[in-house]
Amino acid sequence: MFNVNSGTIEFALQTRLDDVLYPEFDRESAPGEVRADSATFFKQRDFDRRVVVYEEYQPIGLPPEHLEEQPVEEAQVRLANETSKTIQDFVYDLPVSRSAFMDDIQGVVDESVRQAARKQRQKRDRNAFEKTYGDAFSGATTPDAAALVSASHVALDGSTIDNLETGALNADNAATLIKVLQLQKDQNGDHGGHEPVGGLFPRALWPNAVVVFDSELKPGTGNNDDNYLSNKYPGFNLGSSSYLDSTYNSLNSNANTSYFFVSDNHHILRYTREGLSSDVKPPIYDDKDRYIYRFRFRETAFPGTWEGMAGSNGTA
């Protein structure tokens, strides 16, 4: 026999609210918009603990020529610069009075949940950018203690690595930054083998980025030169975020001119301990006779190392 009880009502309420919350939170991004769940610009990792412990990895070297009947040389790998990051907890309550829920005049409850979902998504994305690209020239550091984009990284073999350029965005400077990425060494001092797969820009640079990378002919010239970038990198993933612009990014003094290129083997990481989830607390447990709709997520983002990415502050 089916009984309608408080548990049934709470379940029905949560189902109704969730039917508004999750579609809005998971709403498809606009063309070119990069969010924290972008697989091109953030390597996605699921995680089952509170603290992420990670190290930089020095791969095996190039294989030597082997002489007949000589001992085979053993490959060596090395881990160093151990670092840790703590998963961040984001929890938020949306109180809804019992009367407001029952009456729901003009759909205020659903609209409040929809706006709350947007704020959860915005917080997730803003936090991911502030921990990585948004503060890439200063506070977002790699395990070697240098900023993510720096002229003074130290590889595990002792090599100095420079993944910082200063050229303002145009076709020639974009080609220069691509070359920096392509020639970048790995932690062993060997060729890293990085090819560009994506470029990330603030909104202020987005129109120029589209012209630079998508024009059939080289922009800014009158000689009908072929555009090297659009012809040789037709699948290059262009992305942009409002959280890289100075309007929302006070961490980078050159926010509106900075841009970044990544390879498929970059190490900008996003660890998710718990995706968005929700609960409902009924009015009987609230001294103001309200339903409390609680939502939470747990994650963090950070640069695991400098390999596979390069950036320009656009100041020259």
C-alpha positions in Angstrom: 0.0 0.0 0.0 1.3 3.4 -1.0 1.3 6.1 1.7 1.9 9.8 1.2 4.2 10.9 4.0 6.7 13.6 4.7 9.5 11.6 3.1 7.5 11.3 -0.1 6.8 15.0 -0.2 10.5 15.9 0.4 11.5 13.5 -2.4 8.9 15.1 -4.8 10.2 18.5 -3.8 13.8 17.6 -4.4 13.0 16.0 -7.7 11.2 19.1 -8.9 14.0 21.4 -7.8 16.7 19.1 -9.2 14.8 19.1 -12.6 15.6 22.9 -12.7 19.0 22.8 -11.1 20.9 20.3 -13.1 19.9 21.2 -16.7 20.9 24.8 -15.9 24.2 23.8 -14.3 25.0 21.6 -17.2 23.8 24.0 -19.9 25.9 23.7 -23.0 28.6 26.4 -23.3 28.4 29.2 -26.0 30.7 28.8 -29.0 34.3 29.4 -28.0 33.4 29.6 -24.3 35.8 27.7 -22.0 34.6 26.3 -18.7 36.3 24.3 -16.0 35.0 21.0 -17.6 36.7 21.7 -20.9 38.9 18.7 -21.7 41.2 20.7 -24.0 42.3 23.2 -21.4 41.8 21.3 -18.1 42.8 17.7 -17.7 39.9 16.1 -15.8 40.6 13.8 -12.9 38.1 12.1 -10.6 39.4 11.7 -7.1 38.4 9.8 -3.9 40.5 11.7 -1.2 40.7 15.1 0.3 44.4 15.9 -0.4 46.0 15.5 -3.9 49.7 14.7 -3.7 51.6 15.0 -6.9 55.2 15.3 -8.2 57.0 16.3 -11.4 58.0 13.3 -13.5 61.3 12.9 -15.3 60.9 10.3 -18.1 63.4 7.8 -19.4 66.1 9.2 -21.7 66.6 8.4 -25.4 67.6 4.8 -25.9 71.4 4.4 -26.6 72.8 2.3 -29.4 73.4 -1.3 -28.1 76.5 -3.2 -28.9 76.3 -7.0 -29.3 76.8 -9.0 -26.1 77.1 -5.9 -24.0 74.9 -5.3 -20.9 71.6 -3.7 -21.7 71.3 -0.2 -20.2 68.4 0.2 -17.8 66.0 3.1 -18.2 65.6 5.3 -15.2 62.7 7.5 -14.2 62.6 10.1 -11.4 59.9 11.8 -9.3 60.7 15.0 -7.5 59.3 18.3 -6.1 56.4 16.7 -4.2 53.5 19.1 -3.7 50.0 18.8 -2.4 46.7 20.5 -2.9 43.6 20.2 -0.7 40.2 19.7 -2.3 38.0 22.8 -1.8 34.4 22.5 -0.5 31.7 24.7 -1.9 28.3 24.5 -0.1 25.3 26.8 -0.4 21.8 26.9 1.0 18.8 28.2 -0.7 16.0 28.8 1.9 12.4 28.6 0.5 9.5 29.4 2.9 6.9 26.8 3.1 4.2 29.2 2.0 6.3 30.5 -0.9 6.8 26.9 -2.1 3.1 26.0 -1.8 2.0 29.2 -3.6 5.0 29.7 -5.9 3.7 33.0 -7.2 5.0 33.8 -10.7 7.5 30.8 -10.6 9.8 32.6 -8.2 11.0 29.3 -6.6 12.0 27.8 -10.0 13.7 31.0 -11.0 15.7 31.1 -7.8 16.9 27.6 -8.3 17.8 28.4 -11.9 19.9 31.4 -10.8 21.5 29.4 -8.0 22.6 26.8 -10.6 24.2 29.5 -12.7 26.0 30.8 -9.6 27.3 27.3 -8.8 28.6 26.9 -12.4 30.2 30.4 -12.4 31.9 29.8 -9.1 33.3 26.4 -10.3 34.6 28.1 -13.5 36.0 31.2 -11.8 37.8 29.2 -9.2 39.4 26.9 -11.8 40.7 29.9 -13.8 41.9 31.8 -10.7 44.0 28.8 -9.7 45.6 28.4 -13.1 45.5 30.5 -16.2 44.1 33.6 -14.5 47.2 33.8 -12.2 49.6 32.1 -14.5 52.4 34.8 -14.3 52.5 35.0 -10.5 50.5 33.1 -7.9 49.7 29.8 -9.8 53.0 28.1 -9.3 54.3 24.7 -10.5 56.2 22.2 -8.2 59.5 23.9 -9.1 58.2 27.0 -7.3 58.1 29.2 -10.4 55.0 30.7 -11.9 53.1 28.6 -14.4 54.4 30.8 -17.2 57.9 31.9 -16.4 61.4 32.3 -18.0 63.1 30.5 -15.1 61.6 27.0 -14.8 64.1 24.3 -13.8 63.6 20.9 -15.3 64.5 17.8 -13.2 67.7 17.4 -15.2 68.8 21.0 -14.3 67.9 22.6 -17.6 66.4 26.1 -17.6 63.0 26.2 -19.3 61.4 29.4 -20.6 57.7 29.2 -21.6 57.1 33.0 -21.4 56.8 35.4 -24.3 55.8 39.0 -24.4 54.5 39.7 -27.9 51.1 41.1 -28.4 48.7 38.9 -30.3 49.2 38.9 -34.0 50.0 36.3 -36.6 53.7 36.5 -36.2 53.8 36.5 -32.4 51.3 33.6 -32.4 53.6 31.7 -34.6 56.5 32.5 -32.2 54.6 31.2 -29.2 53.7 28.0 -31.1 57.4 27.5 -31.9 58.3 28.0 -28.2 55.8 25.2 -27.4 57.1 22.9 -30.2 60.8 23.3 -29.1 60.1 23.0 -25.4 62.2 20.4 -23.7 60.9 17.8 -21.3 62.0 17.2 -17.7 64.9 15.0 -19.1 66.2 17.8 -21.3 65.0 16.0 -24.5 62.6 17.2 -27.1 59.1 17.3 -25.4 57.2 16.6 -28.7 54.5 19.2 -28.0 52.2 20.3 -30.8 49.6 23.0 -30.2 45.9 21.9 -29.9 44.3 24.9 -28.3 44.7 28.6 -27.6 43.0 30.4 -24.7 42.2 34.1 -24.8 40.5 36.8 -22.7 37.3 38.2 -24.2 39.2 41.4 -25.1 41.4 39.4 -27.5 38.7 37.0 -28.8 37.8 38.9 -32.0 41.5 39.3 -32.9 42.2 35.6 -32.1 39.5 34.5 -34.5 40.9 36.7 -37.2 44.5 35.5 -36.6 43.6 31.8 -36.6 40.6 31.5 -38.9 41.4 33.9 -41.8 42.3 32.2 -45.0 44.8 35.0 -45.8 47.4 36.4 -43.4 45.7 39.3 -41.5 47.4 42.7 -41.6 49.1 42.2 -44.9 48.2 43.5 -48.4 50.0 40.8 -50.4 47.4 38.0 -50.2 49.9 35.8 -48.3 48.5 32.5 -47.2 47.7 32.4 -43.4 50.2 29.8 -42.1 48.1 29.4 -38.9 44.8 28.6 -40.4 46.3 26.4 -43.2 48.6 24.3 -41.0 46.5 24.2 -37.8 42.9 23.9 -39.1 41.7 22.0 -36.0 43.3 24.4 -33.5 40.8 24.8 -30.6 40.2 28.5 -29.9 38.7 29.3 -26.5 37.9 32.3 -24.4 36.7 33.1 -20.9 35.4 36.1 -19.1 37.5 35.1 -16.1 40.6 36.0 -18.0 39.5 39.6 -18.6 40.4 42.4 -16.2 36.7 42.8 -15.4 36.8 39.6 -13.4 40.5 39.0 -13.1 42.6 41.2 -10.8 45.3 38.6 -10.4 47.0 39.5 -13.7 48.0 43.1 -14.4 48.1 42.3 -18.1 44.8 40.3 -18.1 43.4 41.8 -21.3 46.5 41.1 -23.4 47.6 37.7 -22.1 47.0 34.5 -24.0 48.1 30.8 -23.8 48.7 27.8 -26.0 48.5 24.2 -24.9 49.5 20.9 -26.3 47.6 17.7 -25.7 50.1 16.8 -23.0 49.7 19.8 -20.8 49.3 19.5 -17.1 46.6 22.0 -16.1 44.6 19.7 -13.8 41.1 19.8 -12.4 40.4 17.2 -9.6 36.8 16.5 -8.8 36.0 14.9 -5.5 32.3 15.3 -5.7 30.2 16.8 -8.5 27.2 19.0 -7.9 24.7 17.3 -5.5 21.7 18.4 -3.6 19.6 17.8 -0.5 16.4 19.1 1.0 15.7 19.8 4.7 12.0 20.0 5.5 10.4 23.0 7.4 9.9 20.9 10.5 13.6 21.1 11.1 13.8 24.9 10.5 12.8 27.5 13.1 11.6 29.8 10.3 9.3 27.2 8.7 11.4 27.0 5.5 12.5 24.3 3.1 16.3 24.4 2.9 17.6 23.4 -0.5 21.3 22.7 -0.2 23.8 22.1 -3.0 27.5 21.4 -2.9 30.5 20.4 -5.0 34.1 19.6 -4.1 37.0 20.1 -6.3 40.2 22.0 -7.0 42.4 23.0 -10.0 46.1 23.6 -10.2 49.1 23.4 -12.6 50.8 20.0 -12.2 53.9 21.3 -14.1 54.9 23.7 -16.8 55.2 21.0 -19.6 53.0 21.3 -22.6 52.0 24.9 -22.3 53.3 28.4 -23.1 52.0 31.9 -22.6 52.5 35.5 -23.5 51.6 38.6 -21.4 51.1 40.6 -24.6 53.0 43.6 -23.4 55.5 44.0 -26.3 
